[in-house]
Amino acid sequence: MLIDLDRRHRLWGFNHFLFGRFGLRRAPGLKLCKVMGSGHHGGFGLRPSTTRQGVFCVFDTEAQADDFLRGSPGLAAYRARGREFFVCKLRAFSSRGSWAGTSFEPAAERPDTGPIAALTRASIRPTRAAAFWRRSPPSERALAHSQGCLLAVGLGEAPLLRQATFSIWNSIEDMDAYARSGAHLEAIRSARQDGFFSESLFMRFVPLSMDGVWQGVRYG
């Protein structure tokens, strides 16, 4: 889920960024929960947002995910305090790498049609952080203006060093066209050649449902 908190609830949001995952972890079947901050205006770069957050949860079963979406007090608390709130239920069809040592098995077939979603997450080596951030902005600007990109947001567990990108696309072809060209392709090559990451994860999903508003756009 993605949340843009009402400014009156910024302190509440900061506390939940630090400790909210512990409350959410009580949900039955929850395998992984990550509460992340976002860049200014929900984008990318070094300036943090004081109101925007993202939460990524993985469940053992779809039924448990549905129960969480319907009845989680933690989710309801975010929804009540958000001036924008967006939630998307996903099923992975491709996964490479790991997150905090956890890898994920795809549970869906590669779709013939869109939309599709993508999550890219990496732990940046401290000694390579400056080089990474020098190369990052052109790739991020290209993402925001790429054909077929319906939603894109920069997220992070920790400033500068643990970063993620979540995006939704009209089709696999649109996403691949972005991934295999221009600034993004150069950034990927540099990451591999220069050893920017100590851990990384690349996942693609079939969106099963989307609901809410993000950056003024209604989904679902």
Secondary structure as UniProt FT lines:
FT   STRAND          2..5
FT   HELIX           7..9
FT   HELIX           10..24
FT   TURN            25..26
FT   TURN            28..29
FT   STRAND          30..39
FT   HELIX           40..42
FT   STRAND          48..59
FT   HELIX           62..71
FT   HELIX           73..81
FT   STRAND          82..97
FT   TURN            100..101
FT   STRAND          116..124
FT   HELIX           126..128
FT   HELIX           129..144
FT   TURN            147..148
FT   STRAND          149..158
FT   TURN            159..161
FT   STRAND          162..169
FT   HELIX           172..179
FT   HELIX           182..194
FT   STRAND          197..214
FT   TURN            215..216
FT   STRAND          217..219
//
